[in-house]
Amino acid sequence: MNPLFRAGLVLLAVLAVGDLATPFVTDGDTPPMWVALISLALGLATLACLPAAWRGRRPALLGLFGTRLLSAVLAVPAFFVDDVPGDVVALVGVTVALTVAGVVLVLAGTRRAVPA
């Protein structure tokens, strides 16, 4: 297994576990509870895709990418809402960047070498 692929999957798994914690760390306002619960569901769906994705199954990889990218998109409004604390905005920025990095690592790890 390609080390880039493995590193990307581990990074996406860590982000999914972070999503699982969201309903337990929210005050109900930042993020709103409905966002935290959707985040929890996306984290569970990501973890459900991981075993098959680890084996390189394309449908599971698509599910993995979809759930992680939806989770990142769900967090983006934190950049535009006025009453979101600065530390939360920074955390969202790091999370979105790590999501993109994880997806890129997995994609880079799935590329096959072209014979010369």
N, C-alpha and C positions, 0 to 999 in steps of 0.2 A: 504494500500500500504506500502510495506517495506521501511523504511527510507533510507537504502542503495541504493535501486533502485531509489528513488526520488532524492537523492543527486547526484548520477551518471548522471541521466538525466539532472539535472540542470547544472552540470559541463560541460557536453557535449554541452548543449545549449549556455552557455557562450562562449565556444570555437568557436562555429559556428558563433556567433555574432562578435567575433574577426576576423574570416575569412572574414566576410562581409566588414570590415573596411580596409582590406589589400590593395585593389587598391587605396585607398585614402591616404595611408601613405607611399607608395613606391615612390622612386625617379625614378623608371623605371629600376634601376640596381640591387637594393637589396630590396626585391626580384625583379627579372625581371617581367615586366608587364604581360607576359603570365602566369607566376606562380601565380601572384596576381589575375588574372581573373579566373583561375581554382580554386583557393582558394575561391573566391567569389561564384562560382557555387557550390562547395562542401558545403559551409556554407548554401546556400539556400536549397540544397537538404537535409541537416541535419535538418533544421528547418521544412521542409515539412514532414519529417518522425516523428517529435516529438509528434504531437497529438495522432497518432495511437500507437506510442511506449509507451506513457504515459498510455494508456489503456492496455498495455502488449501484443500487437499484434506482433507475432514472425516475420513476414516479415518486418514490420517497424523497429523492433529492429535490424534485419540483415542489413537493409539499413542504419540505424543510425551508426552501427559499421563500415560498409564499408566506408561510407563517412568520418567519423572521422579518421579511420586508413589510408585512402588514403591521407587525409590532412596532417597527421603526416609524412607519407612517402615522400610526396612532399616537406616537409621542411628539411628532413635529409641532402640533399646535402650541406646545409649551414655549416655543420661540416667539409666538405672536400674541399670547395672552398677557395682559399687563401685570396681573397680580401673582405671577409665578415667581417664587424666590430664585435668586441668582444661582444658588448651589444646585437647585433642581434643573435649571436650564443647562448648566454645565454638565450635569449627569446625563441629561438627555442627549446632549451633543456627543459625549463620549460613547454612549450606547449606540447612537445612530452610526457613528464612525466605525465602531467595532463590528456592527452588523454588516456594513459594507465590506469591511476587511475580511470577515468570516466567509461571506459569499464569494468574494474574489479568490480567497485561498482555496476554497472547495473547487471552484471552477478551474483554477490554475492546476490543481491537483488531478483533475479529470482529463486534462488534455493529453493526448497521446503523441509520442514523438513521431515525427514524419521522417521516414527513411530517406537517406541522401541519395 
